[in-house]
Amino acid sequence: MSKSLIVYFSRIGEQYSVGDISEGNTSIIAKMIADKTGGDLFEIKVAHDNYPHGYMALTEYAKSEKQQNARPEIVGSVDNFNDYDAVFIGYPNWWAEMPMPVYTFLDSYDLTDKKVHHFCTHEGSGGVKREGFAIYGHTAQNNRAEAEKQVSQWLKGLGF
């Protein structure tokens, strides 16, 4: 039996198309995946969260991090990482890419021999360059039944 880990980076605050949110779009989808797979959750959190609350300021900050190829320090770790067969990596699409804290996480773990599945939330740009799952943030926020349906279909296709 496969053991799954759902790793995700998500943001609250002002978000495009959904307004000021108290639970991040990617967090919502990560929890759906954990519920459907029986997997464990790990939220990527930055040690010094300087990310702006406002959408436009956040996009500029994210753009600067991407241009610098930054690796923001993150807190916490997955002590039993080797116990997992499947690793789901979730993130919001920032400038057609994963946010830099996700890279910090990935640089810290050996994914050799893991089944890695990417998922992202976005508002029209998609952004999953890798094989993976993309869903609108406004669907995650405002139409949970539809989000659940799409997550279930994706997971079924993966054999979950």
N, C-alpha and C positions, 0 to 999 in steps of 0.2 A: 504494500500500500504506500502510495506517494505521500510525502509530507510537504506542505506548501507554506511559503513565507510570502506575505504581501508587504512589500516595501513601498512607501509612497511619500511624496513631498506635496504639500497642499497649502494654500493660503486663504486667509479670511480677509475681510476688508472690502473695499470697493473693487468690484470686478465688472468687466465689460459685459453688458447684456443682462446681468442679473442684479446689479446694484450692490449695496453694502450687505455682505453675507457673514453669518456667524459660524458656518461650517463650510470648509472648502469643497469645491466641486470634486477634486480628486479624492479627498477623504471619503466623500459619499460613495464613490465607485469602489474604492479600496475596501470599504466595509461590506459592500454587497458581495464582492469577490470572496472575502474571508468567510462570510456567512454561507455562501454556496459551495466553497471548497473545504471548509473546516480548517482553513489555514490560519496561521498566526500573523498578526499585524505588527509592523514596525514603521513608525512615522519618522522621517528624516527631519530633524530640527536643527537649525543653525545655532551655534553657541552664542553669537552676538547678532541678534536679529535687528538689523538696521534697515530692513525692507520697509519702504513707505506704505502707508495705509491706502493712499489714493491710487487709482488705476494708472493714470498717465505718469505719475512720478515713479511708480513701480516698474512700468515698462522701460523707462529710461535707465533706472538702476540695473534692471536685468540686462539691458543692452550693454551697459558698461562692463558688467561682470563677464558677459560672454566675450566681449572684445579683449578683455584682459586674460581670458582663459582661467578665471579665478577658481579657487578651490576653497570655499568658505568652510571654516571649521564647523563640524557638526558634533552634537552631543549624543551620548549613548552608543551602544553597540549590540550586535547580535552574537551573544557568546556561543550559542549552539548552531552557528551558521552551517557547519558541516552536516548537520542532521537533516537538512532540507534537500529534497530532490528537485522541487520546482520553486522558482523565484519569480514572482510578479513584480515588476518595477513600474510604478505609476507616478505621473507628474503632469502639471499643466504645461501646455505648449508655450514656451517663451522664445520669441524670435526664431521660430521653426526649429527649436532645439529643446533638449531637456534643461531645466534650470541647473545652474552650476553646483548647488549642494548635492544633486543626484550624482554628479560626477565624483564628488568627494566620497560619497558612499561607495560607488562602484570601484574607485581606486583602492578601497580598503579591504575588499573581499575577492577571493578567487572564485570565479564563476565556472571554472572548468568542470565539466560533467554535470552541470545544472541545466535543467530545462528553464530557459529564461523567456518570459512573456511580458511584453511592454504594453502599457495602456496609458492614454493621455486624454486630458480634457482640453477643449479648445472652443473657440467661437467662430469657426469658419475656415481656419487655415489648416486644419488637420494636423499635420506635423509629424505623424508617425512615419519616419523614414524606414524604420525597421519593420519586420512583420509584427503586427500588433493590433490593438483595438483603440479606436478613437471615438470619443463621444462629445457632443456639445455640452458645455458647462451649464447652459440654461436648461437642458434636458435633465441633467443630474439634479439641479436645484429645484425645478418647477414641475417635473413630470417623472416622479420616482418610479411609477409603474412602467413607463416606457423604458427608463434606464435599466430597471431590473430585467425587462424582456431582452434588451440588447446584450446585457452582461451575460444572461443565461445562454443566449444563442452562441455567443463567442466562446464561453466556457465549454459548452456542449461540443463545439467544433474542435476544442483542444482535448476532449476526452474526459472532462470533469462533469 
